[in-house]
Amino acid sequence: MEYSQMLFNYSWGTQDSFWLRGVFRFSYKIEDLVLANRYRLSLQFDSCFESSQPCSQSVTILDKVELPKVVCDWKQDYQIQEFSVDQWKQKKSFKAATLAEYEVSQLLEETRLGFYLKDTQCIIPTGSSKWKNECPSPISPGVLDGPIHCHISTECTSVDCCVKDEITQRNYNIYLTIDPCDFKLTIGAEKYTFTQSLLDFKWKSQYLFEMEGIIRMSIDVEDLPGQGVYIVSVNSSICWDYNSTCDYSVKIFENIQLPKPKCNFNKDYLTTVQFHIEATHQVFEQNYILPVGESSC
């Protein structure tokens, strides 16, 4: 028996458990220490052979142990090595040119793309325009080819696209955000997201992002602080064969100047923290407000 759970919508810090026929029981709590880049894990194991009696054995395996997060690679290779969708269809004896719905489900399951899909597909609007540009500064993003629609936000340094894949007959959401105020870059596809600090970001270097080897993005960003802009290039591809030309490829940005938004340094308060101090038999309690983006001493 193996228990797996994706962490996209996981409720951190809650007590959870799973049982094997009621006899072997695991209970655990996982806390996400984001700024420390660690997890805090508590894990207990119980063996209970009688339903009406206390468990015969109880072992604390981990008690609030902090575990470092691994450094993740932006590139995920194919789940099936040297994957080819044509060979996969032959192996499954799927002969129709277009996959049936249950065949698509099998494909998404075996390639693991299905683990990252959002509950609702993004929508490609009908009409001739492939761009929705809400940036108040003049931008000429260029021409988009194929079944894709992209949206540039009012902050100007964020693009969100919806692209249709002909193999699975499904729309996929891909996105990129450069945040000069919080010094971070976010790139992702569906629920699969990476965040990169801009403090150690290698400008004018090509970064490759891949979700299970199939959905790919390449980005190249140059910072021009004196002019208050980024020069950005973004390509996206869908590649169902490791050794062939990608089924679909599009240039979203090609050396486009994106103006940096003005940063708001009067941010709303993030949370209230209570400090409890005991001294000379007197207790003082005070609430302090921690602004977003500031660290506490």
Secondary structure by P-SEA (a helix, b strand, c coil): cbbbbbcccccccccccccccccbbbbbbbbbcccccbbbbbbbbbbbcccccccccccccccbbbbbbcccccccccccccccaaaaaaaaccccccccaaaaaaaaaaaccccccccbbbbbcccccccccccccccccccccccbbbbbcccccbbbbbbbbccccbbbbbbbbbbccccbbbbbcccbbbbbbcccccccbbbbbbcccccbbbbbbbbcccccccbbbbbbbbbcccccccccccccccbbbbbbccccccccccbbbbbbbbcccbbbbbbbbbccccccc
